[in-house]
């Protein structure tokens, strides 16, 4: 049986919100995907100027099995657009899955489709879901019954694979992940781990986010929802665990050896590899996977690796192994 997917397309969306899930879902067997906008046959420009062609107008659809809504700056205007909100409600009525990525969840919320559900969104806008009757969850993908929502832009592939597993099973989702060579290996840790960068991005987007919150409050009021008391709480950023610290030497149970921990670093691949070699030659063992960490003092990304060594009795450092 054909899976009918309707993906909302609109001006000034973030194209990766749409194209990431599209790439995954298009690889499912027997699937038909429609890109819906008010009027078809005219290209729609995303927030960066990329043009995407709709395949169907709102009036050309009677229903779907899966409704998907991407996010982007253009979402703001649509939260007050009756025609779009009515279309989303109509498509959701018979849909098996009602879904979104990024601030597409705010559009679903404005249509009253997330009231009483747990959901996620882009980290900057996540608290605003509370204004629309949803419970904000700081996670990459959130599944609550037939509502599946993805976080910011790049979560679209994670979202798509989660959805593929729901529809076609885990093995099929794994085949798709292999086919698209989905093997994330970020060149540095999430920027949310750097308070300085977080503050800068918040400052740069403060005006737009204030407008977004204002529109969300108005949408919640139209739905008859009482806004949460006080300011919206900021969600905890999703970040990689911090790099291992360098705790003091800790004796083991026998009292005759000491287990030493260090975090070996290097300013570049070559220096890092040289230090790893020196450490291994002195009897240290690597612990865990290598990491990349932003050093706010030196203003650069450095290579890192946790190392451990067991030695008898008192130990004196005879080689500088760590920058920290």
C-alpha positions in Angstrom: 0.0 0.0 0.0 1.4 3.4 -1.0 2.5 5.7 1.8 1.2 9.2 1.0 3.5 11.9 2.4 2.6 15.6 2.3 5.5 17.9 3.0 4.6 21.6 3.5 6.7 23.9 1.3 6.6 27.7 1.8 8.6 30.8 1.2 11.7 31.4 3.4 11.8 27.9 4.9 15.1 26.4 5.8 15.6 23.9 2.9 17.6 21.4 4.9 14.7 21.0 7.3 12.8 19.7 4.3 15.4 18.1 2.1 17.1 16.0 4.9 13.8 14.1 5.7 12.9 14.1 2.1 16.1 12.2 1.2 15.4 9.5 3.8 11.7 9.2 3.2 12.0 9.0 -0.5 14.0 5.8 -0.1 11.2 4.0 1.5 9.4 1.4 -0.6 6.1 2.4 -2.2 6.1 6.0 -1.1 4.5 9.0 -2.8 5.7 12.4 -1.6 4.0 15.7 -2.4 5.5 19.1 -1.8 2.4 21.3 -1.0 2.0 25.0 -1.2 -1.0 27.3 -1.7 -0.4 27.4 -5.5 1.7 24.9 -7.4 3.7 25.4 -10.6 5.7 28.3 -9.2 9.1 27.9 -7.5 9.3 28.7 -3.8 12.5 30.4 -2.5 14.0 29.2 0.8 15.6 31.6 3.3 18.9 31.5 1.3 17.5 31.8 -2.2 17.3 28.2 -3.2 14.3 27.6 -5.4 12.1 24.5 -4.9 9.1 23.6 -7.0 5.9 22.6 -5.3 4.2 19.5 -6.8 0.6 20.2 -5.6 -1.6 23.0 -4.3 -3.4 22.9 -1.1 -6.7 22.3 -2.9 -5.3 19.3 -4.7 -5.1 17.2 -1.6 -7.8 15.4 0.2 -5.6 13.7 2.9 -2.4 11.9 3.6 -0.8 9.2 5.7 2.1 11.4 6.9 2.1 15.2 7.4 5.5 16.9 7.6 6.2 20.6 8.4 9.7 22.1 8.1 10.9 25.2 9.9 12.6 28.5 8.9 12.1 32.2 9.1 9.0 32.1 6.9 7.3 30.0 9.6 6.6 33.2 11.5 4.1 34.7 9.0 2.4 31.3 8.6 1.6 31.1 12.3 -1.0 33.8 11.6 -2.0 32.5 8.1 -5.5 31.0 8.3 -5.3 29.2 5.0 -2.1 27.3 6.0 -3.3 26.5 9.5 -6.6 25.1 8.1 -4.7 23.0 5.6 -2.5 21.5 8.3 -5.5 20.7 10.5 -7.3 19.1 7.5 -4.2 17.0 6.6 -3.7 15.9 10.2 -7.2 14.6 10.6 -6.6 11.2 8.9 -2.8 11.1 9.1 -1.1 8.3 10.8 1.9 10.5 11.6 2.0 14.3 12.2 5.6 15.5 12.2 8.0 18.4 11.9 11.6 19.5 12.1 13.0 22.6 13.7 10.4 25.5 14.1 8.0 23.5 12.0 6.7 22.3 15.4 5.7 25.9 16.2 3.5 25.8 13.1 2.0 22.5 14.2 1.4 24.1 17.6 -0.2 27.2 16.1 -2.7 24.9 14.3 -3.5 23.3 17.7 -1.9 20.0 16.7 0.6 19.7 19.6 -1.6 20.5 22.5 -0.9 17.9 25.2 2.0 16.4 23.4 5.8 16.3 24.1 7.7 17.9 21.3 11.0 19.5 20.3 12.2 22.4 18.1 15.3 24.5 17.4 17.1 25.2 20.7 16.5 28.9 20.4 12.7 28.5 20.0 12.1 25.4 22.1 10.6 27.2 25.1 8.0 28.8 22.9 6.3 25.4 22.5 4.9 25.8 26.0 2.9 28.8 24.8 1.1 26.4 22.3 0.1 23.7 24.8 3.0 21.4 24.2 5.7 20.2 26.6 9.1 21.3 25.3 11.7 18.5 25.4 15.4 19.2 24.7 16.2 16.2 22.5 17.3 15.4 19.0 14.0 13.6 18.1 10.9 13.3 20.3 8.2 10.7 19.7 4.9 11.1 21.5 2.2 8.8 20.1 1.8 9.7 16.5 3.6 13.1 16.9 7.2 13.0 15.9 9.3 16.1 16.0 13.0 16.9 15.3 15.2 19.6 16.8 17.1 22.1 14.7 18.0 21.9 11.0 20.6 19.1 11.0 18.4 16.8 13.1 16.3 16.2 9.9 18.2 13.1 9.0 18.0 11.7 12.5 14.3 12.5 12.4 13.9 10.8 9.0 15.6 7.6 10.1 13.5 7.5 13.3 10.4 7.9 11.2 11.6 5.3 8.7 12.1 2.8 11.6 8.5 3.5 12.8 7.1 2.9 9.3 9.2 0.2 7.8 11.2 -1.3 10.8 14.7 -0.8 12.2 16.4 -3.0 9.6 15.0 -0.9 6.7 16.0 2.3 8.4 19.5 0.9 8.9 19.7 0.1 5.2 18.7 3.6 4.3 21.3 5.0 6.7 24.0 2.8 5.1 22.8 3.8 1.6 23.1 7.5 2.3 26.4 6.9 4.2 25.0 8.4 7.4 28.0 8.4 9.7 28.2 11.7 11.6 31.7 12.8 12.5 31.5 16.5 13.4 34.8 18.4 13.0 34.2 20.0 16.5 31.9 19.6 19.5 28.4 21.2 19.4 28.8 25.0 19.7 26.2 24.9 22.5 29.1 23.7 24.6 30.7 27.1 24.3 28.9 29.7 26.4 30.5 32.5 24.5 29.2 31.4 21.2 25.7 30.7 22.7 25.6 34.2 24.0 26.7 35.6 20.7 24.0 33.7 18.7 21.3 34.7 21.3 22.3 38.3 20.9 22.2 38.2 17.1 18.8 36.6 17.0 17.2 38.3 20.0 14.9 40.6 18.0 13.6 37.9 15.8 13.1 35.5 18.7 11.2 38.2 20.6 8.9 38.5 17.6 8.5 34.7 17.4 7.5 34.5 21.0 5.0 37.3 20.6 3.4 35.5 17.7 3.4 32.2 19.6 1.7 33.9 22.5 -1.0 35.2 20.2 -1.4 31.8 18.6 -1.8 30.2 22.0 -4.4 32.8 23.0 -6.4 32.1 19.8 -6.4 28.4 20.9 -7.7 29.4 24.3 -4.5 28.4 26.1 -3.4 30.2 29.2 0.3 31.2 28.9 2.8 29.8 31.4 3.3 32.1 34.4 6.5 34.2 34.3 9.2 34.2 31.7 9.7 31.1 29.6 12.5 28.9 31.0 15.5 28.4 28.8 16.1 24.7 28.0 19.4 23.2 28.9 21.5 23.0 25.7 22.2 19.6 24.2 25.9 19.3 24.3 28.6 16.7 24.3 29.9 15.7 27.7 32.9 17.8 28.8 36.4 16.6 28.2 37.7 14.5 31.0 39.5 16.5 33.7 42.8 15.7 35.3 41.9 14.5 38.8 44.6 13.7 41.3 46.2 10.3 41.5 43.8 7.7 43.1 45.1 4.6 44.8 43.5 1.3 43.7 42.2 -1.3 46.1 45.6 -2.9 46.8 47.2 0.3 48.0 50.4 -0.6 46.0 49.6 1.0 42.7 48.2 4.3 41.6 45.9 4.9 38.6 46.8 8.2 36.9 44.4 10.0 34.6 45.4 12.7 32.1 43.8 14.4 29.1 46.3 14.4 26.3 46.0 17.3 23.9 47.6 18.7 20.8 47.0 21.9 18.7 46.8 19.9 15.5 46.8 16.4 14.2 50.6 16.0 13.9 51.3 17.4 17.4 48.5 15.3 18.8 49.8 12.1 17.2 53.3 12.8 18.4 52.0 13.1 22.0 50.0 10.0 21.7 53.0 8.1 20.5 55.1 9.5 23.4 52.4 8.5 25.9 52.1 4.9 24.6 55.9 4.5 24.7 55.8 5.4 28.4 53.1 2.8 29.2 50.0 4.9 29.1 46.8 3.4 27.6 44.1 5.3 25.6 40.7 5.5 27.2 37.6 6.2 25.1 37.4 7.8 21.7 39.5 10.8 20.6 37.6 14.1 20.8 37.8 17.6 19.4 37.4 20.4 22.0 37.1 24.2 21.6 39.6 26.0 23.7 38.1 29.4 24.5 41.4 30.8 25.8 43.4 29.9 22.8 40.5 30.4 20.4 41.0 27.1 18.5 39.8 23.6 18.3 42.3 21.1 19.7 42.6 17.3 19.5 42.2 15.4 22.7 42.3 11.9 24.1 41.9 10.6 27.7 44.7 8.4 28.8 45.3 6.2 31.9 48.3 4.5 33.5 48.7 2.3 36.6 52.1 2.7 38.4 53.4 1.5 41.7 53.9 3.8 44.6 54.6 7.5 44.3 54.6 8.9 40.8 56.4 11.9 39.5 55.5 13.4 36.1 58.5 13.1 33.8 56.9 14.3 30.5 54.4 17.1 29.9 51.3 15.2 28.6 48.5 17.7 29.0 47.8 21.4 28.2 45.4 21.5 31.2 
